[in-house]
Amino acid sequence: MKQMLAQVTSLETLSKNVYQVVLALPEAMTFAAGQYLQVVMDERDKRPFSIASCPSSTTTVELHIGAMPDNPYAMEVIEAIRNNGELTIEAPLGQASYRANSDRAMILIAGGTGFSYTWSILQAHLRDDTQRPVTLYWGGRAPADLYYDARLRELSKQHKNFHYRPVVEQANANWHGAIGLVHHAVLAEQTDLNEADVYVAGRFEMVRIIRDEFHAQGLPLQQLYGDALAFI
């Protein structure tokens, strides 16, 4: 882990309340897919965000920050970006990174902007040119929350080993995926959890439920990865 001052090269909206932030690093950084960084607001206030980039990018990092006006934790970071054009960060951090050497099928589960964690892992996995199957379940409240939906559907056409399962709680007439809670969609389709590596990111409550229910369905805890697991 190293502390550095990163320049903001891009701040764009991915959806109504999600921002894509691209940071240029002062020097090349090696990290593993699935790791995160901390934005240093001050020495006693450090805020973690998953790195959305593929590790093949060593001089820039991408973040997906969900920030609503009533969420000062994230919105203050966006305001710091707008006001200063730079962020002090600590990186890389986290132990729940991509296990490239495993032979087990992969299940990626994301709630909301927890997608950034799974997006980094997915990109690294597809670059490996392996036939090891990977399925991504991405849950949101409404279709508009799944801001990379079209991109993921196209990737699933290009890679036979990649399967994409979007899930929303509130659907419209044109919705093409599942309706309900994301972990229910996983349990409805995946019957051999003991033979999979499962990566999860989202709200702590969602991660806790997945840990408990998936373990009850046969998933060994050592095959479940997510940095939130250290805190619940």
VOMISE-495383 format. One line per 2 residues: number of its first residue (from 1); their letters; for each residue y, x, z of N, C-alpha, C, CB. Coordinates in Angstrom, 1 decimal, padded with zeros to 4 digits, m for minus. Each point is the difference from the previous one (the first is absolute). Glycine has a CB too. Example, Ala and Ser with C-alpha at 12.3 -4.5 7.8 and 13.67 -1.06 7.14 Angstrom:
1	as	m005.7:013.2:007.8:001.2:m000.9:000.0:001.2:000.9:000.0:m001.2:m001.9:001.2 ~ 002.3:001.5:m001.9:001.1:000.9:000.0:001.1:m000.8:000.8:m000.6:001.2:m002.2
***
This chain:
1	mk	m001.2:000.8:000.0:001.2:m000.8:000.0:001.2:000.9:000.0:m001.2:m001.9:001.2 ~ 002.2:001.5:m002.0:001.3:000.7:m000.1:001.1:m000.9:m000.1:m001.2:001.9:m001.1
3	qm	002.4:m001.6:001.7:001.2:m000.8:m000.1:000.8:000.6:m001.1:000.0:m000.6:002.5 ~ 000.6:m000.3:m003.3:000.8:000.4:m001.2:001.0:m001.1:m000.3:m001.9:001.4:m000.9
5	la	002.9:m000.9:000.2:001.1:m001.0:m000.5:m000.3:m000.3:m001.4:001.7:001.0:001.6 ~ m002.0:m002.2:m001.9:m000.3:m000.5:m001.4:001.1:m000.8:m000.6:m002.4:m000.1:000.7
7	qv	002.7:000.3:m001.9:001.0:m000.7:m000.8:m000.6:m001.3:m000.6:001.2:002.2:m000.4 ~ m000.4:m003.2:000.5:m000.5:m001.3:m000.6:000.4:000.0:m001.5:000.3:m001.2:002.2
9	ts	m001.3:001.1:m003.0:000.3:000.0:m001.5:000.0:m001.4:m000.6:m001.0:002.3:m000.1 ~ 000.3:m003.2:000.9:m000.1:m001.4:m000.5:m000.1:m001.0:001.1:m001.0:000.9:m002.1
11	le	001.7:m002.0:002.0:m000.2:m001.1:001.0:000.0:m001.3:m000.9:001.1:001.3:002.0 ~ m002.2:m001.9:m002.1:m000.1:m001.2:m000.8:m000.8:m001.1:000.7:000.1:001.4:m002.1
13	tl	000.1:m002.6:001.7:m000.7:m001.1:000.6:m001.3:m000.3:m000.8:002.2:m001.0:000.9 ~ m003.3:000.9:m000.2:m001.3:m000.4:m000.6:m000.2:m001.5:000.0:m000.9:002.2:000.6
15	sk	001.4:m002.8:000.5:000.0:m001.5:000.2:001.2:m000.3:000.8:m002.6:m000.2:m000.2 ~ 002.7:m001.0:000.7:001.2:m000.5:000.7:000.2:000.9:001.2:m000.4:m002.3:m000.8
17	nv	m000.6:002.7:001.5:000.2:000.7:001.3:m000.7:001.3:000.0:000.3:m002.2:001.1 ~ m000.7:002.8:m002.2:m000.7:001.2:000.0:000.8:001.0:m000.9:m002.3:m001.1:000.3
19	yq	002.5:002.3:000.2:000.8:001.0:m000.7:m000.9:001.2:m000.3:002.0:m000.7:001.2 ~ m001.9:001.2:m002.4:m000.6:001.3:m000.4:001.0:001.1:000.2:m001.6:m001.2:m001.7
21	vv	001.2:002.2:002.4:000.8:001.1:000.3:m000.7:001.3:m000.5:001.0:m001.1:002.1 ~ m000.3:001.9:m002.9:m000.5:001.2:m000.5:000.8:001.2:000.6:m000.8:m001.1:m002.1
23	la	000.1:002.0:002.8:000.7:001.1:000.6:m000.4:001.3:m000.7:000.0:m001.2:002.2 ~ 001.0:002.0:m002.4:m000.2:001.4:m000.6:m000.1:000.9:001.2:001.2:m000.5:m002.2
25	lp	m002.3:001.3:002.3:m000.2:000.9:001.1:000.6:001.4:m000.3:m002.1:m001.2:000.6 ~ 002.6:001.9:000.5:000.6:001.3:m000.2:m001.0:001.1:m000.4:001.7:m000.7:001.7
27	ea	m003.0:000.4:m001.5:m001.0:000.9:m000.4:m001.3:m000.8:m000.2:001.0:001.9:001.3 ~ m001.9:m001.3:m002.0:m001.3:m000.7:m000.3:m000.8:m000.3:001.3:m000.1:001.1:m002.3
29	mt	m000.5:m002.2:002.3:m000.8:m000.4:001.2:m001.4:m000.5:m000.4:002.2:m000.7:001.2 ~ m003.2:001.2:m000.6:m001.3:m000.4:m000.2:m000.4:m001.1:001.0:m000.6:002.3:m000.9
31	fa	000.1:m003.4:000.5:m000.4:m001.1:000.9:m001.3:m000.7:m000.6:002.4:m000.3:000.8 ~ m003.0:m000.4:000.0:m001.2:m000.8:m000.4:000.3:m001.4:m000.2:m001.4:001.5:001.3
33	ag	000.8:m002.1:m002.3:000.2:m001.4:m000.3:m000.3:m000.9:001.3:m000.6:000.4:m002.5 ~ 001.5:m001.2:002.8:m000.2:m000.8:001.2:000.8:000.5:001.3:m002.2:m000.6:m000.9
35	qy	002.9:001.7:000.7:000.7:000.5:001.2:001.4:m000.6:000.0:m001.2:002.2:m000.1 ~ 002.0:m002.0:001.1:001.3:m000.6:000.2:001.0:001.0:000.4:m001.1:m002.2:000.6
37	lq	002.4:001.8:m000.6:001.1:000.8:000.5:000.7:m000.7:001.0:000.2:001.2:m002.2 ~ 000.7:m000.5:002.9:000.9:m000.7:001.0:001.4:000.3:m000.4:m001.7:000.3:001.9
39	vv	002.5:m001.4:m001.9:001.4:000.2:m000.2:000.7:000.2:001.3:000.0:m001.5:m002.0 ~ 000.7:002.7:002.1:000.6:000.4:001.3:001.4:m000.6:000.1:m001.4:002.1:000.0
41	md	001.5:m003.2:000.8:001.3:m000.5:000.2:000.8:000.8:001.0:m000.9:m002.3:m000.5 ~ 000.2:002.7:001.6:000.4:001.1:000.9:m001.3:000.5:000.6:002.3:m001.0:000.5
43	er	m002.2:002.0:000.4:m001.2:000.7:000.5:m000.9:m000.9:000.8:001.3:002.1:m000.1 ~ m000.7:m003.2:000.6:m000.8:m001.0:000.8:m000.3:m001.3:m000.8:001.0:001.0:002.1
45	dk	m000.6:m001.0:m003.3:m000.2:m001.2:m000.8:m000.5:000.4:m001.4:001.8:m001.2:001.2 ~ m003.2:001.2:m001.4:m000.6:000.4:m001.2:m000.9:m001.2:m000.5:000.0:002.4:000.7
47	rp	000.3:m002.8:m001.9:m000.6:m001.3:m000.6:m001.0:000.3:m001.1:002.1:m001.2:000.6 ~ m003.4:000.9:m000.4:m001.0:000.3:m001.0:000.0:m000.9:m001.2:m001.3:000.9:001.8
49	fs	001.0:m000.3:m003.0:m000.2:m000.8:m001.2:m001.0:000.7:m000.8:002.4:m000.8:000.0 ~ m003.4:000.1:m000.6:m001.0:000.5:m000.8:000.6:000.7:m001.3:m001.6:m001.7:000.9
51	ia	001.0:002.8:m001.3:000.4:000.6:m001.3:m000.7:m000.8:m001.1:000.4:002.3:001.1 ~ 000.3:m002.8:m002.0:m000.6:m000.8:m001.1:m000.4:000.9:m001.2:001.3:m001.9:000.7
53	sc	m000.8:003.1:m000.7:m000.3:000.9:m001.1:m001.4:000.5:m000.1:002.4:000.7:000.1 ~ m002.8:m000.3:m001.3:m001.3:000.8:m000.2:000.3:001.4:000.5:m000.8:m001.5:m001.9
55	ps	m000.2:002.2:002.5:000.3:001.4:000.4:000.2:000.9:m001.1:m001.4:m000.5:001.9 ~ 001.2:000.1:m003.2:000.3:000.9:m001.1:001.5:000.2:m000.1:m002.1:m000.8:m001.2
57	st	002.9:000.0:001.8:001.4:000.2:000.0:000.3:000.7:001.3:000.5:m002.1:m001.3 ~ 000.0:003.3:001.2:000.3:000.9:001.2:001.4:000.2:000.3:m002.1:001.1:m000.5
59	tt	003.0:m001.4:m000.4:001.5:000.2:000.2:000.7:m001.3:000.2:m000.2:002.1:m001.3 ~ m000.4:m003.2:001.2:000.6:m001.3:000.3:m001.0:m000.9:000.7:001.5:000.2:m002.0
61	ve	m001.0:m001.1:002.8:m000.8:m001.0:000.7:000.6:m001.4:m000.2:m000.8:001.7:001.7 ~ m000.1:m002.6:m001.8:000.4:m001.4:m000.2:m000.3:m000.8:001.2:m000.3:000.2:m002.5
63	lh	001.2:m001.1:002.9:m000.3:m000.9:001.1:000.2:m001.4:m000.4:000.7:001.7:001.6 ~ m001.4:m002.7:m001.1:000.3:m001.4:m000.1:000.3:m000.6:001.3:m001.6:m000.2:m002.0
65	ig	002.9:m000.2:002.2:000.5:m000.4:001.3:000.3:m001.5:000.0:000.9:002.3:000.4 ~ m001.6:m003.0:000.4:000.3:m001.4:000.2:001.1:m000.2:001.0:m002.4:m000.6:m000.6
67	am	003.5:000.1:000.2:001.2:m000.1:000.8:000.7:m001.3:m000.1:000.2:002.5:m000.2 ~ m000.3:m003.4:001.2:000.7:m001.2:000.0:001.3:000.1:000.9:m002.2:m001.3:m000.5
69	pd	003.2:000.5:000.2:001.2:000.2:000.8:m000.2:m000.1:001.5:001.2:m001.0:m001.9 ~ m002.2:000.2:002.3:m000.3:m000.1:001.5:m000.9:001.0:000.5:000.4:m002.4:m000.2
71	np	m000.7:003.4:m000.6:m000.9:001.1:000.4:000.7:001.3:000.1:m002.0:m001.2:m001.1 ~ 002.7:001.5:002.2:000.8:001.2:000.0:m000.8:001.3:m000.1:001.6:m001.3:001.4
73	ya	m002.8:001.3:m001.0:m000.9:001.2:000.0:000.0:000.6:m001.4:m001.4:m001.0:001.9 ~ 001.2:000.1:m002.9:m000.1:000.5:m001.4:001.4:m000.1:m000.7:m002.3:m000.7:m000.1
75	me	003.1:m000.3:000.4:001.3:m000.1:m000.6:000.9:001.1:000.3:m000.3:m002.5:000.0 ~ 000.3:003.0:001.2:000.8:001.1:000.4:m000.3:001.3:m000.8:000.2:m000.9:002.3
77	vi	m001.5:001.0:m002.7:m000.3:001.2:m000.9:000.6:m000.3:m001.4:m002.2:000.4:001.3 ~ 002.1:m001.6:m001.8:000.6:m000.3:m001.3:001.5:000.3:000.0:m001.8:m001.7:m000.4
79	ea	002.4:001.3:001.5:001.5:000.2:000.1:000.3:001.5:000.1:000.2:m002.2:001.2 ~ m001.0:003.0:m000.5:000.2:001.4:000.1:m000.1:000.6:m001.4:m000.9:000.1:002.3
81	ir	000.0:m000.6:m003.1:m000.2:000.5:m001.4:001.3:m000.3:m000.8:m002.5:m000.3:000.1 ~ 002.9:m000.9:000.0:001.2:m000.4:m000.8:001.3:000.8:000.5:m001.0:m002.3:m000.3
83	nn	001.1:002.5:001.5:001.2:000.7:000.6:000.0:001.5:m000.2:000.2:m001.9:001.6 ~ m001.4:002.5:m001.6:m000.1:001.4:000.1:m000.6:000.7:m001.3:m000.1:m000.2:002.5
85	ge	m000.8:m000.6:m003.1:m000.6:000.6:m001.2:m001.1:001.0:000.3:002.1:m000.4:m001.2 ~ m002.5:000.5:002.5:m001.0:001.0:000.4:m000.6:m000.5:001.3:001.2:001.9:m001.1
87	lt	m002.4:m001.4:001.4:m000.7:m000.3:001.2:m000.7:001.3:000.5:m000.4:m002.4:m000.8 ~ 000.4:002.5:002.1:m000.8:001.0:000.7:m001.3:m000.6:000.3:002.0:001.2:001.0
89	ie	m003.1:m000.4:m001.5:m001.3:m000.6:000.1:m000.9:001.1:000.7:000.3:m001.5:m002.0 ~ m001.4:001.0:002.6:m001.1:000.9:000.4:m001.3:m000.5:m000.7:001.1:000.3:002.3
91	ap	m001.7:000.7:m002.9:m001.2:m000.3:m000.9:m000.8:001.3:m000.2:001.2:m001.9:m001.1 ~ m002.5:001.7:000.7:m000.8:m001.2:000.0:m000.6:m000.3:001.4:m000.4:000.3:m002.5
93	lg	000.1:m001.5:002.7:m000.7:m000.5:001.3:m001.1:m000.9:m000.4:002.2:000.3:001.3 ~ m003.2:m000.5:m000.3:m001.0:m001.0:m000.2:m001.4:000.6:m000.2:001.7:m001.5:m000.8
95	qa	m002.7:000.8:001.3:m001.4:000.5:m000.1:m000.8:m001.0:m000.8:000.2:001.1:002.2 ~ 000.4:m002.2:m002.7:m000.8:m001.0:m000.7:000.1:000.1:m001.5:000.4:m001.5:001.9
97	sy	m000.6:002.8:m002.4:000.2:000.2:m001.4:m001.2:m000.1:m000.8:001.8:001.5:000.6 ~ m001.7:m001.4:m001.9:m001.1:m000.2:m001.0:m001.1:000.9:000.2:001.7:m000.8:m001.6
99	ra	m002.9:000.3:001.7:m001.2:000.9:000.1:m000.7:000.1:m001.3:m000.4:m000.8:002.4 ~ 000.8:001.8:m003.2:m000.4:000.1:m001.4:m001.5:000.4:m000.1:002.3:000.6:m000.6
101	ns	m002.8:000.0:001.6:m001.4:000.5:000.0:m001.1:m001.0:000.3:001.0:002.2:000.6 ~ m000.6:m003.4:m000.1:m000.9:m001.1:000.3:m000.6:m000.6:m001.3:001.2:m000.4:002.1
103	dr	m002.5:000.0:m002.0:m000.6:m000.7:m001.1:000.0:m001.5:000.1:m001.5:002.0:m000.2 ~ 002.0:m002.5:001.4:000.0:m001.4:000.2:001.1:m000.7:m000.9:m000.9:000.3:002.3
105	am	000.7:m001.6:m002.6:001.0:m000.8:m000.7:001.2:m000.1:000.9:m001.8:m001.3:m001.3 ~ 003.0:001.1:000.7:001.2:m000.1:000.8:000.6:m001.4:000.0:000.4:002.4:m000.5
107	il	000.0:m002.9:001.6:000.7:m001.2:000.1:001.4:000.3:000.6:m002.1:m001.4:000.3 ~ 003.2:001.1:m001.0:001.3:000.2:000.5:000.6:m001.4:000.3:000.3:002.1:m001.4
109	ia	000.3:m002.2:002.6:000.5:m001.3:000.5:001.5:000.2:000.4:m002.3:m000.8:000.7 ~ 003.2:000.1:m001.3:001.4:000.1:000.3:000.6:m001.3:000.3:000.1:002.0:m001.5
111	gg	000.8:m002.0:002.5:000.8:m001.2:000.3:001.4:000.4:m000.2:m001.6:m000.9:001.7 ~ 002.3:000.2:m002.6:001.4:000.2:m000.3:000.3:001.4:m000.5:000.5:m001.6:001.7
113	tg	000.4:002.3:m001.1:000.4:001.4:m000.4:m001.0:001.0:000.5:002.4:m000.6:000.0 ~ m003.5:000.2:000.7:m001.1:000.8:000.3:m000.6:000.5:m001.3:m000.4:m001.2:002.2
115	fs	000.7:000.5:m003.3:m000.4:000.4:m001.3:000.3:001.4:m000.4:000.3:m002.3:m000.7 ~ 000.8:002.9:001.2:000.4:001.3:m000.3:m001.1:001.0:000.4:002.4:m000.6:000.2
117	yt	m003.0:000.4:000.9:m001.1:000.9:000.5:m001.2:m000.1:m001.0:000.7:m000.4:002.4 ~ m001.1:m000.8:m002.8:m001.1:m000.1:m000.9:000.4:000.4:m001.4:m000.9:m001.9:001.4
119	ws	002.1:001.8:m001.8:000.4:000.4:m001.3:m000.1:001.5:m000.2:001.6:m001.9:m000.1 ~ m001.2:002.7:001.1:m000.2:001.4:000.0:m001.5:000.4:m000.2:002.1:000.3:001.4
121	il	m002.9:m000.9:m000.6:m001.5:000.2:000.0:m000.6:m000.4:m001.4:m000.1:m000.3:002.5 ~ 000.5:m000.8:m003.0:m000.5:m000.5:m001.3:000.4:001.0:m001.1:000.2:m002.4:000.8
123	qa	001.0:002.8:m000.8:000.5:000.9:m001.1:m000.8:001.3:000.1:002.3:m001.0:000.0 ~ m002.5:001.6:001.2:m000.8:001.2:000.1:m001.4:m000.2:m000.4:001.4:000.7:001.9
125	hl	m002.0:m001.8:m001.6:m001.4:m000.3:m000.3:m000.2:m000.2:m001.6:m000.3:m001.1:002.2 ~ 001.2:000.4:m002.8:m000.1:m000.1:m001.5:000.3:001.3:m000.7:000.7:m002.4:000.3
127	rd	000.1:003.3:000.2:000.2:001.3:m000.6:m001.3:000.8:000.1:002.5:m000.1:000.6 ~ m003.3:m000.1:000.4:m001.2:000.8:000.2:m001.0:m000.2:m001.1:000.3:m000.2:002.4
129	dt	m000.1:m000.9:m003.2:m000.9:m000.3:m001.2:m001.5:m000.1:000.5:001.6:001.2:m001.5 ~ m001.7:m001.9:002.6:m001.4:m000.3:000.6:m000.4:m001.5:m000.4:000.4:001.7:001.9
131	qr	m001.6:m001.9:m001.9:m000.5:m001.4:m000.2:m000.2:m000.7:001.3:m001.1:000.8:m002.1 ~ 001.4:m000.2:003.2:m000.2:m000.7:001.3:000.9:m001.2:000.0:m000.5:002.2:001.2
133	pv	m000.1:m003.4:m000.9:000.8:m001.2:000.0:001.0:m000.1:001.1:m001.9:m001.1:m001.1 ~ 003.0:000.4:000.7:001.1:m000.2:001.0:000.5:m001.4:m000.2:000.6:002.4:000.1
135	tl	m000.4:m003.2:000.9:000.5:m001.3:000.0:001.2:m000.1:000.9:m002.2:m001.0:m000.5 ~ 003.3:000.5:m000.1:001.3:m000.2:000.8:000.2:m001.4:000.2:001.0:002.1:m001.0
137	yw	m000.9:m002.5:002.3:000.4:m001.3:000.4:001.5:000.1:000.6:m002.4:m000.7:000.5 ~ 003.3:m000.1:m001.2:001.4:000.1:000.5:000.5:m001.4:000.3:000.4:002.0:m001.5
139	gg	000.0:m002.2:002.8:000.4:m001.3:000.4:001.5:m000.1:000.3:m002.2:m000.2:001.0 ~ 002.7:m000.9:m001.4:001.4:m000.3:000.3:000.2:m001.5:000.2:000.7:001.9:m001.4
141	ra	000.5:m002.3:001.8:000.3:m001.4:000.3:000.0:m000.8:m001.3:001.3:000.6:002.1 ~ m000.6:000.0:m003.1:000.2:m000.7:m001.3:m000.2:001.0:m001.1:001.6:m001.7:001.0
143	pa	m001.9:001.2:m002.3:m000.2:000.9:m001.1:001.1:001.0:m000.2:m001.2:m001.8:m001.0 ~ 002.5:001.5:001.3:001.1:000.9:m000.2:m000.1:001.2:000.9:001.4:m001.9:m000.7
145	dl	m002.2:001.8:001.8:m000.1:001.1:001.0:m000.9:001.1:m000.6:000.3:m001.6:001.9 ~ m001.1:001.3:m002.9:m000.9:001.0:m000.6:000.7:000.6:m001.2:m002.1:m001.2:000.8
147	yy	003.0:002.1:m000.5:001.0:000.5:m001.0:m000.6:000.9:m001.0:001.7:m000.1:001.8 ~ m002.9:000.7:m001.6:m000.7:000.8:m001.1:m001.2:m000.8:m000.6:000.7:002.1:001.2
149	da	m000.7:m003.4:m001.1:m001.1:m000.8:m000.4:m000.3:000.2:m001.5:000.6:m001.7:001.7 ~ 000.3:001.7:m002.6:m000.2:000.1:m001.4:m000.6:001.5:m000.3:001.8:m001.7:m000.5
151	rl	m001.2:002.6:001.2:m000.4:001.4:m000.2:m001.5:000.2:000.4:002.4:000.8:000.4 ~ m002.7:m001.4:000.7:m001.4:000.1:000.5:m001.0:m000.7:m000.8:000.9:000.2:002.3
153	re	m000.5:m001.4:m002.9:m000.9:m000.7:m000.9:m000.3:000.9:m001.2:000.9:m002.2:000.8 ~ 000.2:002.9:m001.3:m000.2:000.8:m001.2:m000.9:001.2:000.3:002.3:m000.7:m000.8
155	ls	m002.1:001.3:002.0:m000.9:001.1:000.4:m001.4:m000.4:000.1:001.9:001.0:001.3 ~ m002.2:m002.2:m000.8:m001.3:m000.5:000.1:m000.7:m000.1:m001.4:000.6:m001.2:002.2
157	kq	000.2:000.9:m003.2:m000.5:000.0:m001.4:m000.4:001.4:m000.5:001.4:m002.1:m000.4 ~ m000.6:003.0:000.8:m000.1:001.4:m000.5:m001.1:000.8:000.7:002.4:000.0:m000.5
159	hk	m002.8:m000.4:001.7:m001.0:000.7:000.8:m001.1:m000.9:000.4:001.8:001.6:000.9 ~ m003.0:m001.4:m001.4:m001.1:m000.9:000.3:m000.4:000.1:001.4:m000.8:000.3:m002.3
161	nf	001.1:000.7:003.0:m000.5:000.2:001.4:001.1:m000.6:001.0:m001.3:002.0:m000.6 ~ 002.4:m002.5:000.1:001.1:m000.6:000.9:000.0:m001.5:m000.2:001.3:002.2:m000.2
163	hy	m001.4:m002.8:001.4:000.1:m001.5:000.0:001.2:m000.4:000.9:m002.6:m000.2:m000.3 ~ 003.4:m000.7:m000.1:001.2:m000.5:000.7:m000.2:m001.4:000.4:001.4:001.6:m001.3
165	rp	m001.1:m001.9:002.6:m000.1:m001.3:000.5:001.3:m000.4:000.8:m002.5:000.3:000.2 ~ 003.4:m001.0:m000.9:001.2:m000.4:000.7:m000.2:m001.3:000.8:001.3:001.0:m001.9
167	vv	m000.7:m001.1:003.0:m000.2:m001.1:000.9:001.4:m000.5:000.6:m002.4:000.8:000.6 ~ 002.7:m002.1:m000.7:001.3:m000.4:000.6:m000.3:m001.2:000.9:001.3:000.8:m002.0
169	eq	m000.4:m001.1:002.9:m000.2:m001.1:000.9:000.6:m001.3:m000.6:000.1:001.6:001.9 ~ 000.9:m001.4:m002.8:000.7:m001.2:m000.6:000.0:000.3:m001.5:001.4:m000.5:002.1
171	an	m002.1:m000.3:m002.9:m000.1:000.2:m001.4:000.8:m001.0:m000.8:m002.3:001.0:000.3 ~ 002.5:m000.6:m001.6:000.6:m001.0:m000.9:m001.0:m000.4:m001.1:002.3:001.0:000.4
173	an	m001.9:m001.8:m001.3:m001.0:m000.5:m001.0:m000.5:001.1:m000.9:001.2:m002.2:000.1 ~ m000.5:003.3:m000.2:m000.4:001.0:m001.0:m000.7:001.2:000.7:001.9:m000.6:m001.4
175	wh	m002.3:000.4:002.7:m000.6:001.1:000.7:m001.4:000.3:m000.5:001.4:m000.7:002.0 ~ m001.7:001.9:m002.1:m001.3:000.5:m000.6:m001.0:000.6:001.0:001.3:000.3:m002.1
177	ga	m000.9:m000.3:003.4:m000.8:000.7:001.0:m000.5:m001.0:001.1:001.2:002.1:m000.5 ~ m001.6:m001.5:001.6:m000.5:m000.7:001.1:001.1:m000.6:000.9:m002.0:001.4:000.0
179	ig	001.7:m002.4:000.8:001.0:m000.6:000.9:m000.5:000.1:001.4:000.8:m001.6:m001.9 ~ 000.0:002.0:002.8:m000.4:000.1:001.4:000.4:001.4:000.6:m001.9:m001.6:m000.5
181	lv	001.1:002.0:001.5:000.2:001.3:000.6:m000.8:001.1:m000.7:000.5:m001.2:002.2 ~ 000.1:002.4:m002.3:m000.6:001.0:m000.7:m001.4:000.5:000.5:002.3:000.7:m000.6
183	hh	m002.4:m000.7:001.9:m001.3:000.5:000.6:m001.1:m001.1:m000.3:001.2:001.4:001.7 ~ m000.8:m002.6:m001.7:m001.0:m001.1:m000.4:m000.5:000.2:m001.4:001.1:m001.6:001.6
185	av	m000.2:002.0:m002.5:m000.5:000.2:m001.4:m000.9:001.2:m000.1:002.2:m000.9:m000.8 ~ m002.0:001.9:001.6:m000.9:001.2:000.1:m001.4:m000.5:000.5:001.9:001.6:000.4
187	la	m001.9:m002.3:000.7:m001.3:m000.4:000.6:m000.8:m001.0:m000.9:001.0:000.3:002.2 ~ m000.2:m001.0:m003.0:m000.7:m001.0:m000.9:m000.7:000.7:m001.2:001.7:m001.7:000.6
189	eq	m001.2:002.9:m000.9:m000.6:000.7:m001.2:m000.9:001.2:000.4:002.0:m000.7:m001.3 ~ m001.7:001.4:002.4:m000.6:001.2:000.3:m001.1:m000.2:001.0:002.1:001.3:m000.5
191	td	m003.4:m001.2:000.1:m001.1:m000.3:000.9:m000.7:001.3:000.6:m000.3:m002.1:m001.3 ~ 000.7:003.2:000.8:m000.6:001.3:000.4:001.0:000.9:000.6:m001.8:m000.2:m001.7
193	ln	002.5:m000.2:002.7:001.1:000.8:000.5:m000.5:001.3:000.6:001.2:m002.1:000.5 ~ m002.4:002.2:m000.1:m000.6:001.2:000.6:m000.1:001.1:m001.1:m001.3:m001.4:001.7
195	ea	001.4:001.0:m002.9:m000.1:001.0:m001.1:001.3:000.3:m000.6:m002.3:m000.8:m000.5 ~ 003.4:000.5:001.1:001.3:000.2:m000.5:000.9:000.9:000.9:m000.2:m002.2:m001.2
197	dv	001.2:002.8:000.6:001.1:000.6:000.7:001.2:m001.0:m000.1:m000.8:002.4:m000.5 ~ 001.4:m002.8:001.6:001.0:m001.0:000.0:001.3:000.6:000.5:m001.7:m001.8:000.4
199	yv	002.8:001.7:m001.2:001.3:000.5:000.4:000.9:m001.2:000.1:m000.3:002.2:m001.2 ~ 001.1:m002.3:002.3:000.8:m001.2:000.3:001.4:000.4:000.5:m002.1:m001.2:000.5
201	ag	003.1:000.5:m001.0:001.4:000.1:000.5:000.7:m001.3:000.0:000.0:002.4:m000.9 ~ 000.7:m002.7:001.9:000.8:m001.2:000.1:000.4:m000.2:001.5:m001.3:m001.0:m001.9
203	rf	001.7:m000.2:002.2:000.4:m000.2:001.4:m001.2:000.3:001.0:001.6:m001.8:m000.8 ~ m001.2:002.3:002.0:m001.0:000.4:001.0:m001.0:m001.2:000.2:001.7:001.6:001.0
205	em	m001.2:m002.8:m000.9:m000.9:m001.1:000.3:m001.0:m000.2:m001.1:001.9:m001.1:001.3 ~ m001.5:001.2:m002.5:m001.0:m000.1:m001.1:m001.0:001.1:000.0:001.8:m001.0:m001.4
207	vr	m001.4:002.3:001.7:m000.9:001.1:000.1:m001.0:m000.2:001.2:001.8:001.5:m001.0 ~ m001.3:m002.0:002.1:m000.9:m000.3:001.1:m001.1:m001.0:m000.3:001.9:000.6:001.5
209	ii	m001.5:m001.7:m002.2:m000.9:m001.0:m000.4:m001.1:000.6:m000.9:001.8:m001.8:000.3 ~ m001.3:002.5:m001.3:m000.9:000.6:m001.0:m001.0:001.0:000.8:001.7:m000.2:m001.8
211	rd	m001.2:001.0:002.7:m000.9:000.9:000.7:m001.1:m000.8:000.7:001.9:001.6:000.3 ~ m001.5:m002.6:000.4:m001.0:m000.8:000.9:m000.9:m000.8:m000.9:001.7:m000.1:001.8
213	ef	m001.2:m000.6:m002.8:m000.9:m000.9:m000.8:m000.9:000.8:m000.9:001.8:m001.8:000.1 ~ m001.2:002.9:m000.7:m000.9:000.8:m000.9:m001.0:000.7:000.7:001.9:000.2:m001.5
215	ha	m001.6:000.3:002.7:m001.0:000.7:000.8:m001.1:m001.0:000.4:001.7:001.6:000.9 ~ m001.4:m002.8:m000.6:m001.0:m001.0:000.3:m000.8:m000.4:m001.2:001.5:m000.9:001.7
217	qg	m001.0:001.2:m002.9:m000.8:m000.3:m001.2:m000.7:001.3:m000.5:001.6:m001.8:m000.6 ~ m001.7:002.8:001.4:m000.8:001.2:m000.4:000.7:001.2:m000.4:m001.6:m001.6:m000.6
219	lp	003.0:001.6:000.6:000.7:001.2:m000.4:000.1:001.0:001.1:001.3:m001.4:m001.6 ~ m001.9:002.6:001.4:000.1:001.0:001.1:001.5:000.4:000.1:m002.3:000.9:m000.5
221	lq	002.8:m000.7:001.7:001.4:000.3:000.3:000.4:001.3:m000.6:m000.1:m001.4:002.0 ~ m000.9:002.3:m002.2:000.4:001.3:m000.5:000.2:m000.1:m001.6:m001.3:001.1:001.9
223	ql	001.0:m002.2:m002.5:000.3:m000.2:m001.4:001.2:m000.9:m000.2:m002.4:000.2:m000.4 ~ 003.2:m000.4:001.5:001.2:m000.8:m000.1:001.2:001.0:000.2:m001.2:m002.2:000.8
225	yg	002.2:002.2:m001.7:001.1:000.9:000.1:001.3:m000.7:000.0:m001.4:001.7:m001.2 ~ 002.3:m001.3:002.0:001.4:m000.6:000.0:000.7:000.6:001.3:m000.8:m002.1:m001.2
227	da	002.0:002.6:001.0:000.7:000.6:001.1:000.3:m001.0:001.1:001.0:001.7:m001.6 ~ m000.9:m002.9:001.3:000.3:m001.0:001.0:m001.1:m000.1:001.0:001.3:m001.3:m001.6
229	la	m002.5:001.7:001.2:m001.2:m000.1:000.9:000.2:000.8:001.3:m001.4:m000.4:m002.0 ~ 002.2:001.5:001.9:000.2:000.8:001.2:000.9:m000.7:001.0:m000.2:002.0:m001.4
231	fi	000.9:m003.1:001.1:000.9:m000.6:000.8:m000.4:m001.4:000.5:001.8:001.3:m001.2 ~ m003.0:m001.8:000.8:m000.4:m001.3:000.4:m001.3:000.0:000.8:001.2:m000.9:m002.1
***
